[in-house]
Amino acid sequence: MILALSIALPIVLHSTSLGKALFVDAFAYALEKSFSSILHDSALLIRDKMTQPKFIVVDVRATVEQEVSMIPDAITQTEFEKTIDRYRGFHVVTYCTIGQRSSKYAEKLKSLGYTVSNLRGGILAWAQNHLPLTHNGLSTKKVHTYTKFFSLLPEDYEPVF
Protein backbone atom coordinates (compact mmCIF):
# COMPACT_ATOMS: atom_id res chain seq x y z
CA MET A 1 0.00 0.00 0.00
CA ILE A 2 2.74 2.48 0.95
CA LEU A 3 4.70 1.61 -2.19
CA ALA A 4 1.59 2.20 -4.33
CA LEU A 5 1.02 5.60 -2.70
CA SER A 6 4.66 6.61 -3.08
CA ILE A 7 4.38 5.89 -6.80
CA ALA A 8 0.86 7.29 -7.33
CA LEU A 9 1.11 10.50 -5.29
CA PRO A 10 3.79 12.18 -7.47
CA ILE A 11 1.83 11.23 -10.59
CA VAL A 12 -1.40 12.70 -9.20
CA LEU A 13 0.33 15.84 -7.95
CA HIS A 14 2.09 16.29 -11.27
CA SER A 15 -1.24 16.13 -13.14
CA THR A 16 -3.39 18.65 -11.20
CA SER A 17 -3.10 22.43 -11.29
CA LEU A 18 -2.45 22.64 -7.56
CA GLY A 19 -0.03 19.73 -7.75
CA LYS A 20 1.89 21.40 -10.57
CA ALA A 21 2.19 24.65 -8.61
CA LEU A 22 3.34 22.75 -5.53
CA PHE A 23 5.89 20.82 -7.57
CA VAL A 24 7.32 24.05 -9.04
CA ASP A 25 7.50 25.57 -5.57
CA ALA A 26 9.19 22.51 -4.07
CA PHE A 27 11.72 22.34 -6.89
CA ALA A 28 12.40 26.08 -6.56
CA TYR A 29 12.91 25.68 -2.81
CA ALA A 30 15.47 22.92 -3.39
CA LEU A 31 17.34 25.08 -5.91
CA GLU A 32 17.25 28.03 -3.52
CA LYS A 33 18.98 25.87 -0.90
CA SER A 34 21.52 24.58 -3.42
CA PHE A 35 22.34 28.10 -4.62
CA SER A 36 22.15 29.91 -1.29
CA SER A 37 24.84 32.45 -2.23
CA ILE A 38 22.39 34.31 -4.49
CA LEU A 39 18.98 35.88 -3.94
CA HIS A 40 15.89 34.15 -5.33
CA ASP A 41 13.05 36.61 -5.88
CA SER A 42 9.41 35.66 -6.45
CA ALA A 43 7.68 36.27 -9.77
CA LEU A 44 5.38 38.87 -8.20
CA LEU A 45 8.30 40.78 -6.66
CA ILE A 46 10.13 40.84 -9.97
CA ARG A 47 7.00 41.94 -11.82
CA ASP A 48 6.64 44.85 -9.40
CA LYS A 49 10.30 45.87 -9.77
CA MET A 50 10.43 45.69 -13.57
CA THR A 51 9.39 49.32 -13.98
CA GLN A 52 12.24 50.59 -11.82
CA PRO A 53 15.24 52.17 -13.47
CA LYS A 54 18.43 50.13 -13.65
CA PHE A 55 16.60 46.81 -13.57
CA ILE A 56 17.06 44.16 -16.28
CA VAL A 57 15.68 40.65 -16.72
CA VAL A 58 17.87 38.14 -18.58
CA ASP A 59 16.54 34.94 -20.15
CA VAL A 60 19.31 32.32 -20.05
CA ARG A 61 17.33 29.61 -21.86
CA ALA A 62 18.30 28.25 -25.27
CA THR A 63 17.19 30.13 -28.38
CA VAL A 64 14.63 27.43 -29.23
CA GLU A 65 12.97 28.04 -25.85
CA GLN A 66 13.07 31.84 -26.20
CA GLU A 67 11.47 31.60 -29.64
CA VAL A 68 8.29 30.23 -28.01
CA SER A 69 7.88 32.97 -25.39
CA MET A 70 9.71 35.28 -23.02
CA ILE A 71 8.91 37.52 -20.09
CA PRO A 72 8.03 40.97 -21.50
CA ASP A 73 11.01 43.34 -21.72
CA ALA A 74 13.49 40.57 -20.89
CA ILE A 75 16.61 40.26 -23.01
CA THR A 76 18.48 37.12 -23.98
CA GLN A 77 21.75 36.12 -22.36
CA THR A 78 23.43 36.73 -25.73
CA GLU A 79 22.06 40.29 -25.90
CA PHE A 80 23.12 40.90 -22.30
CA GLU A 81 26.66 39.67 -22.87
CA LYS A 82 27.12 41.80 -26.00
CA THR A 83 26.73 44.94 -23.85
CA ILE A 84 27.45 43.52 -20.39
CA ASP A 85 29.34 46.59 -19.14
CA ARG A 86 26.28 48.73 -19.83
CA TYR A 87 24.54 46.90 -16.97
CA ARG A 88 27.04 47.70 -14.21
CA GLY A 89 25.00 49.18 -11.38
CA PHE A 90 21.81 47.47 -12.56
CA HIS A 91 19.89 44.83 -10.65
CA VAL A 92 20.11 41.84 -12.98
CA VAL A 93 17.47 39.10 -12.70
CA THR A 94 18.16 35.79 -14.40
CA TYR A 95 15.61 33.14 -15.33
CA CYS A 96 15.28 29.85 -17.16
CA THR A 97 12.62 27.14 -17.09
CA ILE A 98 12.67 26.38 -13.36
CA GLY A 99 15.90 27.93 -12.04
CA GLN A 100 18.84 25.55 -12.39
CA ARG A 101 20.61 27.18 -15.36
CA SER A 102 19.75 30.70 -14.29
CA SER A 103 21.02 30.12 -10.74
CA LYS A 104 24.38 29.02 -12.13
CA TYR A 105 24.50 32.10 -14.35
CA ALA A 106 23.49 34.35 -11.45
CA GLU A 107 26.38 32.95 -9.39
CA LYS A 108 28.75 33.75 -12.25
CA LEU A 109 27.44 37.32 -12.53
CA LYS A 110 27.68 37.80 -8.78
CA SER A 111 31.33 36.69 -8.88
CA LEU A 112 31.89 39.40 -11.52
CA GLY A 113 30.49 42.05 -9.18
CA TYR A 114 26.94 42.39 -10.49
CA THR A 115 23.91 42.84 -8.26
CA VAL A 116 21.90 39.81 -9.23
CA SER A 117 18.99 37.63 -8.25
CA ASN A 118 17.30 34.62 -9.79
CA LEU A 119 13.60 34.30 -10.63
CA ARG A 120 12.48 31.71 -8.08
CA GLY A 121 10.85 28.88 -10.01
CA GLY A 122 11.75 30.35 -13.40
CA ILE A 123 9.28 30.91 -16.20
CA LEU A 124 7.14 28.10 -14.75
CA ALA A 125 6.57 30.15 -11.57
CA TRP A 126 5.92 33.22 -13.74
CA ALA A 127 3.21 31.28 -15.60
CA GLN A 128 1.84 29.78 -12.36
CA ASN A 129 1.22 33.40 -11.27
CA HIS A 130 -0.58 34.09 -14.58
CA LEU A 131 1.88 36.84 -15.47
CA PRO A 132 2.24 37.93 -19.10
CA LEU A 133 4.43 36.29 -21.70
CA THR A 134 5.20 37.50 -25.19
CA HIS A 135 6.19 36.08 -28.55
CA ASN A 136 7.21 38.55 -31.27
CA GLY A 137 5.62 41.36 -29.27
CA LEU A 138 2.27 39.60 -28.91
CA SER A 139 0.75 38.02 -25.83
CA THR A 140 1.00 34.22 -25.63
CA LYS A 141 0.30 31.40 -23.24
CA LYS A 142 2.79 29.00 -24.79
CA VAL A 143 5.89 28.09 -22.79
CA HIS A 144 8.79 25.92 -23.84
CA THR A 145 9.10 23.68 -20.80
CA TYR A 146 12.56 22.27 -21.68
CA THR A 147 11.30 18.69 -21.28
CA LYS A 148 7.92 17.00 -20.95
CA PHE A 149 8.73 16.44 -17.26
CA PHE A 150 8.59 20.19 -16.65
CA SER A 151 5.17 20.66 -18.31
CA LEU A 152 4.00 22.18 -15.03
CA LEU A 153 1.84 24.97 -16.37
CA PRO A 154 -1.62 26.16 -15.38
CA GLU A 155 -4.40 24.61 -17.47
CA ASP A 156 -4.83 27.67 -19.69
CA TYR A 157 -1.17 27.53 -20.80
CA GLU A 158 0.26 25.32 -23.54
CA PRO A 159 3.56 23.47 -23.01
CA VAL A 160 6.01 23.15 -25.88
CA PHE A 161 9.00 20.81 -25.66
C-alpha positions in Angstrom: 0.0 0.0 0.0 2.7 2.5 1.0 4.7 1.6 -2.2 1.6 2.2 -4.3 1.0 5.6 -2.7 4.7 6.6 -3.1 4.4 5.9 -6.8 0.9 7.3 -7.3 1.1 10.5 -5.3 3.8 12.2 -7.5 1.8 11.2 -10.6 -1.4 12.7 -9.2 0.3 15.8 -7.9 2.1 16.3 -11.3 -1.2 16.1 -13.1 -3.4 18.6 -11.2 -3.1 22.4 -11.3 -2.5 22.6 -7.6 0.0 19.7 -7.8 1.9 21.4 -10.6 2.2 24.6 -8.6 3.3 22.7 -5.5 5.9 20.8 -7.6 7.3 24.1 -9.0 7.5 25.6 -5.6 9.2 22.5 -4.1 11.7 22.3 -6.9 12.4 26.1 -6.6 12.9 25.7 -2.8 15.5 22.9 -3.4 17.3 25.1 -5.9 17.3 28.0 -3.5 19.0 25.9 -0.9 21.5 24.6 -3.4 22.3 28.1 -4.6 22.2 29.9 -1.3 24.8 32.5 -2.2 22.4 34.3 -4.5 19.0 35.9 -3.9 15.9 34.2 -5.3 13.0 36.6 -5.9 9.4 35.7 -6.5 7.7 36.3 -9.8 5.4 38.9 -8.2 8.3 40.8 -6.7 10.1 40.8 -10.0 7.0 41.9 -11.8 6.6 44.8 -9.4 10.3 45.9 -9.8 10.4 45.7 -13.6 9.4 49.3 -14.0 12.2 50.6 -11.8 15.2 52.2 -13.5 18.4 50.1 -13.6 16.6 46.8 -13.6 17.1 44.2 -16.3 15.7 40.7 -16.7 17.9 38.1 -18.6 16.5 34.9 -20.1 19.3 32.3 -20.1 17.3 29.6 -21.9 18.3 28.3 -25.3 17.2 30.1 -28.4 14.6 27.4 -29.2 13.0 28.0 -25.9 13.1 31.8 -26.2 11.5 31.6 -29.6 8.3 30.2 -28.0 7.9 33.0 -25.4 9.7 35.3 -23.0 8.9 37.5 -20.1 8.0 41.0 -21.5 11.0 43.3 -21.7 13.5 40.6 -20.9 16.6 40.3 -23.0 18.5 37.1 -24.0 21.7 36.1 -22.4 23.4 36.7 -25.7 22.1 40.3 -25.9 23.1 40.9 -22.3 26.7 39.7 -22.9 27.1 41.8 -26.0 26.7 44.9 -23.9 27.4 43.5 -20.4 29.3 46.6 -19.1 26.3 48.7 -19.8 24.5 46.9 -17.0 27.0 47.7 -14.2 25.0 49.2 -11.4 21.8 47.5 -12.6 19.9 44.8 -10.7 20.1 41.8 -13.0 17.5 39.1 -12.7 18.2 35.8 -14.4 15.6 33.1 -15.3 15.3 29.8 -17.2 12.6 27.1 -17.1 12.7 26.4 -13.4 15.9 27.9 -12.0 18.8 25.6 -12.4 20.6 27.2 -15.4 19.8 30.7 -14.3 21.0 30.1 -10.7 24.4 29.0 -12.1 24.5 32.1 -14.4 23.5 34.4 -11.5 26.4 33.0 -9.4 28.8 33.7 -12.3 27.4 37.3 -12.5 27.7 37.8 -8.8 31.3 36.7 -8.9 31.9 39.4 -11.5 30.5 42.0 -9.2 26.9 42.4 -10.5 23.9 42.8 -8.3 21.9 39.8 -9.2 19.0 37.6 -8.2 17.3 34.6 -9.8 13.6 34.3 -10.6 12.5 31.7 -8.1 10.9 28.9 -10.0 11.7 30.4 -13.4 9.3 30.9 -16.2 7.1 28.1 -14.7 6.6 30.1 -11.6 5.9 33.2 -13.7 3.2 31.3 -15.6 1.8 29.8 -12.4 1.2 33.4 -11.3 -0.6 34.1 -14.6 1.9 36.8 -15.5 2.2 37.9 -19.1 4.4 36.3 -21.7 5.2 37.5 -25.2 6.2 36.1 -28.5 7.2 38.5 -31.3 5.6 41.4 -29.3 2.3 39.6 -28.9 0.8 38.0 -25.8 1.0 34.2 -25.6 0.3 31.4 -23.2 2.8 29.0 -24.8 5.9 28.1 -22.8 8.8 25.9 -23.8 9.1 23.7 -20.8 12.6 22.3 -21.7 11.3 18.7 -21.3 7.9 17.0 -20.9 8.7 16.4 -17.3 8.6 20.2 -16.7 5.2 20.7 -18.3 4.0 22.2 -15.0 1.8 25.0 -16.4 -1.6 26.2 -15.4 -4.4 24.6 -17.5 -4.8 27.7 -19.7 -1.2 27.5 -20.8 0.3 25.3 -23.5 3.6 23.5 -23.0 6.0 23.2 -25.9 9.0 20.8 -25.7 
